[in-house]
Amino acid sequence: MNRIVLERSIPSPANPPEGCKFHTRCSKCMECCKHVAPKQKEIEPGHYVVCHLYDDVPEVSAAPVAAAQDAE
């Protein structure tokens, strides 16, 4: 398993930055990360992300999963 080591500055928990709380130490930080907090999104059943990198990835719909469980 490859370990990800976060670098750069660690934000103050008492005074967190605007936008994404990780943007000060993220190697893939984009301009929108500095100003807009990302929303939580379910990209696979049970797998959630909170990152602007996944803004264009469609969210998983719970309806087909629920319908499949009802059919059992």
C-alpha positions as CSV (number, residue, x, y, z in Angstrom):
1,M,0.0,0.0,0.0
2,N,1.4,3.4,-1.0
3,R,1.3,5.9,1.8
4,I,0.4,9.5,1.0
5,V,2.4,12.0,3.0
6,L,0.7,15.4,3.2
7,E,3.1,18.3,2.8
8,R,2.9,22.1,2.8
9,S,1.4,24.1,5.6
10,I,-1.1,22.6,8.1
11,P,-4.0,25.0,8.6
12,S,-5.0,26.2,12.1
13,P,-8.1,24.3,13.4
14,A,-9.0,27.5,15.3
15,N,-8.9,29.6,12.1
16,P,-9.4,27.2,9.2
17,P,-8.9,28.6,5.6
18,E,-11.7,29.6,3.3
19,G,-12.8,26.9,0.8
20,C,-11.6,23.4,1.1
21,K,-10.0,22.8,4.5
22,F,-7.2,20.8,2.9
23,H,-6.2,23.1,0.1
24,T,-3.2,24.5,1.9
25,R,-1.6,21.0,1.8
26,C,-3.1,19.4,-1.3
27,S,-0.8,18.7,-4.3
28,K,-3.8,18.9,-6.6
29,C,-5.2,22.2,-5.3
30,M,-7.1,24.2,-7.9
31,E,-8.2,27.9,-7.7
32,C,-11.8,26.9,-6.8
33,C,-10.5,24.9,-3.8
34,K,-9.2,28.2,-2.2
35,H,-12.7,29.8,-2.3
36,V,-15.4,27.2,-2.4
37,A,-15.9,24.3,0.0
38,P,-16.5,21.0,-1.9
39,K,-19.7,19.1,-1.3
40,Q,-19.9,15.4,-0.2
41,K,-20.7,13.1,-3.1
42,E,-21.3,9.3,-3.2
43,I,-19.3,8.1,-6.3
44,E,-19.7,4.4,-5.6
45,P,-22.1,2.7,-3.2
46,G,-20.8,3.5,0.2
47,H,-17.8,5.4,-1.1
48,Y,-18.0,9.2,-0.5
49,V,-15.6,12.0,-1.5
50,V,-15.4,15.6,-0.6
51,C,-13.2,17.1,-3.3
52,H,-13.6,19.3,-6.4
53,L,-11.6,16.8,-8.5
54,Y,-14.9,14.8,-8.5
55,D,-17.2,17.6,-9.4
56,D,-17.8,16.2,-12.9
57,V,-18.2,12.6,-11.8
58,P,-21.9,11.6,-11.6
59,E,-23.2,10.8,-8.1
60,V,-24.5,7.3,-7.5
61,S,-28.3,7.1,-7.2
62,A,-29.6,5.2,-4.2
63,A,-32.9,4.3,-6.0
64,P,-31.6,1.4,-8.1
65,V,-29.9,-0.1,-5.1
66,A,-33.0,0.2,-3.0
67,A,-35.1,-1.3,-5.8
68,A,-32.7,-4.3,-6.2
69,Q,-32.9,-4.9,-2.4
70,D,-36.7,-4.8,-2.5
71,A,-36.7,-7.4,-5.3
72,E,-34.9,-10.0,-3.1
